[in-house]
Amino acid sequence: MSQVMGAYGYNIEHILMVDIIPDASVRRAMNEINAAQRMQLASVYKGEADKILQVKKAEAEAEAKYLGGVGVARQRQAITDGLRENILNFSHKVEGTSAKEVMDLIMITQYFDTIKDLGNSSKNTTVFIPHGPGHVRDIGDQIRNGLMEAASAKVTE
C-alpha cells in the first residue's frame, strides 16, 4: 500500500482499520466455531442443572421417607400409650381382671373393627377369614407367640 501511494508523494506510516470484512465462507466458519463453543458450554450447564435436580429430588425423597417414619413411630407410640392407659384403667375399675384378659378383649375388639372395615370398603372383593371364638383366640395366640419369639431372639443376640 505504501508503494502505491509513494508514487504520489505520500508515505503511509499507520492506518486505522475500522471494519474488517472477511470472505463470506470465513465468516460462516467463524460463526460455526462460535456456535459450537456456545453449544458445548450450554450442554455443560444443562448437565450440571440436571445433576442438581436429581440430587435435590433424592434429598427430598429421603427427607419425606424420614418424616414418614417419624410419623409412623409417633402414631405407634400414641397407640401403645393409649392401650397401656386403657389396660390400667380397666384393670383398676373391674376387680379380678388381669392384663392378659384385657389384652384379649382389646384384640377381639380390633379383630371385629378390622372385619367391619373390610366389609365397608368398596374396593375389596372377597376376603375369607376364619371366624369364630376359637379362631380369634388362635390369632391372638399367634400374635403373642410371634412377639415372644422376637423378644427372645433379641435376648440371644
Disulfide bonds with the S-S distance in Angstrom:
none
